Amino acid sequence: MKAATRLTCFILVTVVLAENSCLGIRFSGRVSETPITEQQLQTTVFALGSFWRSEAVFGCLDGVVRTTVGYAGGSKPNPEYRSLGDHAESVQIEYDPRMISFKQLLEVFWTSHDSRQVFGQGPDVGNQYRSIVFTNGTEESRLASVSKEREQTRSKSGIVTTQIQQLGTFYPADPDHQKFELKRHPFLLQLIGNLPEEELEKSSLAAKLNGYAAELCPPTMQKHIDAKINDIVRKGWPILREV
């Protein structure tokens, strides 16, 4: 079942419950998540086409704590969506290396786009959609190079065009572009308590639901979230706090 259809069903179920049993999803106030210890988190940045989809690809992975879309790889100071100069649309991923490694994130990177397409992905064509692995230090550069060589070996129909470059400045995009897939489903936003924009951008739960809304979570996680939401809709309570 597609996400839009599934969410419509949830809303209808909630309305029926409200009419028949005086039940509904109740919201006592804004939900704040338990603060996450930042000390052991690591950060990486990838460019793999439209950053709306890219953010959704990584948000649902176990070990990914936070995702942010923005611009990197260019020289223009303070780029904006309509004026990003030579930057690429990118996603910044903050993750717990005890749960997921840079090598594993690289595997997701390669399998989530066509690295052989020059300056674009699918119908999105342009320099801003080029494929880049941004690295922090020598070891990440080595790992990225090895993984690119492996990807080229796998590719039988073209040259892998992905660039590997040291990360300079990452410029976060405007709030309108953060968690874009999630924002297309107001019911999910309501389900987590209608977080203010600043909290939504930093929310681990929102990152996962952003992937869920785009149907880009691993199948087991997609089904797990389905079950969580079904349970909440059935009970009319509580607010979704974690998945």
N, C-alpha and C positions, 0 to 999 in steps of 0.2 A: 504494500500500500504506500502511495506517495505521501510525503510529509504533509503537504497541504491538505490532502483528503483526510489523513489521520487526525490532524489537528482540528479540522472541521467536525469530525465525529466526536472528539473530546468535548468541544464546545457544546454540541447538541446534547450530549449526555449530561453535562453540567446543568443546562437549561431544564431538561426533563426532571432531574433530581430536585432542582429548586422549586419547580411547579408542583411536583407530586409529594415531596417529603419535607418541604421547607428547608432543604439542604442546598449547599453550594460551596464553592471554594471561598473561604473566608480569609480576609487579610486584616490582621490586627495592627499592622504597621510595617514599616520598612525593615527588611532583613539585612543584617550585616554579617558577613562571613567571618569565621574564626581566622585571625591573622596567621599568615604562613611565615615560617622562619625563612629569612632570605639568605642566610650565610652560605649555604651550600648550593644555591642555585647557580646555574650557568646559562649563558645567553648565546644564541646563534641567530643569524639572519640569512634567509633565502629569498631569491626572486625566481618565481616560476609562473609568470603570467599575471592575470588579474589578482590583486591582493585580497579581494573579497573572498574568492574561492580558496586562495592559498591559506588564509587564516583558518578557514573551516577545516581544511585538510589536517592541520596539526593540532587543533584545539582539543580533539577527542582522545588523543593518545595518552595512555597511562604514563605519568611522569612529567607531562607538560603542565606547568602551573599557570602560565599566563601567555597570551598572544596579543600582539599589537601590529597593526598595519601601518606602513609608512613608506619612505623613499630612501634609497641608498644607491651608492655606486656612481654618483655623478659629482659635478663640481659646483653646481648652482647653490648658493646659500638660501636656506629657508624655502625650499620648493613647496608648491601647492598643487592640488589635484589638476587644475587647469593650466598650471604653469610650473611643470616639474623639471624643465630643462633636460639635461642628459641623465637624470636619475632613472632608476627602475622601480616599479611598484614592488614592494618587498613585505615580508612578514618577519617580525622579531619574535623569537620563541624563547621563553624562560623555562628552564626545565631542571628537574632533579636528576643529576647524573647517577644516583644510586638506583634509579628506576628505569631510566632510558639513557642511552649513550648517544654521542654525536654520530657514531657510525650507524646506529639504528635510524636516527633522524635523516641521515643521508639516503638510506634505503627508501624511506618514505618520499623524500624529495624526488628521487629518480622515477619511482613508480607512479607519481602523481601528475606528471606532465610529459610532453614530448620534447626531450632535450635536443632533438635533431632539427626542430623548426627554428629557422633564423628570425630573430626579432619578432617573436609573436607566439601566441598559443591559440590554436583553433581559429575562430573568427577575429580574435583580438590581435591585430597586426600593428607593430610599432616598436620603436626602441625601448619604450617604457615596459614592454612585456618580455624582454629578453631573459634568458636563463642564467642565473648567477648563484654560485656558492660563495658566501662571504665567510672569511675565516679570521680567527683570533689567534695568531701565533703560528709557529713553525709546525707543531704537531698536527693541528687541524688542517693546515695546508697540505701536509703529507697525506693525511687520511682522505682529504678531498681529491687529491690527484690520483691516488690508488683507486678510489671508487669511480672516478671518471674513466680511468683506463678499463676497469671492469665493465662499466656500462658500454664503452665503445666496443668491447669484445662481444657483448651481447647483441649489439645493434648490427643488423644485417642489411639495413636499407638506407644508411646515411651516416653522416659524420655528426658526432655529438658536438654541439656548438656551445655548450655551457661554459661560461667563464668562471675562473676561480680567482678571487682577489681579496686582499686584506680589507677588512671592514674599516671604513672611515667613520663618518658621522651618520647615524641613523636618525632621520627626521620623522617623528610620528605624524600620521595624517590627522585631519580634522575629525572630531567626534562622530560626524555623520557617517564616516567610513568604517568605524570600529564595530565589530560584531554585526556586520551588515546582514548576513543571512538570518541571524536571530531576530533582528529588528523587523524582518518581514513577517514575523509571526507574533503579533501582540499577545496572543494567549500565553505563549511561553514566557514572555516578559512579565506578564501578570503573575504567572505561576511562581516566579522567583521573587515576587514582591516589588516589582517596578523600581528597580535600583536606580539611583541617580546616575547620570552619565559617567562621572568619574569612577564610581564604584563598579559600574558595568564594565568599563574598559579593563579594570584590574582583576575582575572576578574569574576565578578558576572554573566555577560552575557555569558562568556565561560562556567561557571559551568552549567547554564541552557541549553545551546546548547549541552553540553556533555551528559546530560540526554536525550535531544531530539534526538541526533544522535543514541543513544542506544535504542530509543523508550521506555523509562522508565519514561517519564513525565506522570503526570495525564492526562487523555484523553482531558480535556478542554484546558490544557496548550499545549498539542501536537497539537491540532487543531488551537489554537491561533498562535503558531509559524509557522505552515503551511501557514496560511493566510498572516502573515507578509512577509514571504519569497516569496510567490506567488506575492504579491503586488510589492515587490522590483524587482523581475525578470521581471514583466510586464512593470514597468516604466524604468528599467535600472538604477535606482537611488533611494535612496541614499544608503550609507553603513548602515547596520543594527547596531543600537546603543543600542537598548533596546527591551525587549519583555514584 
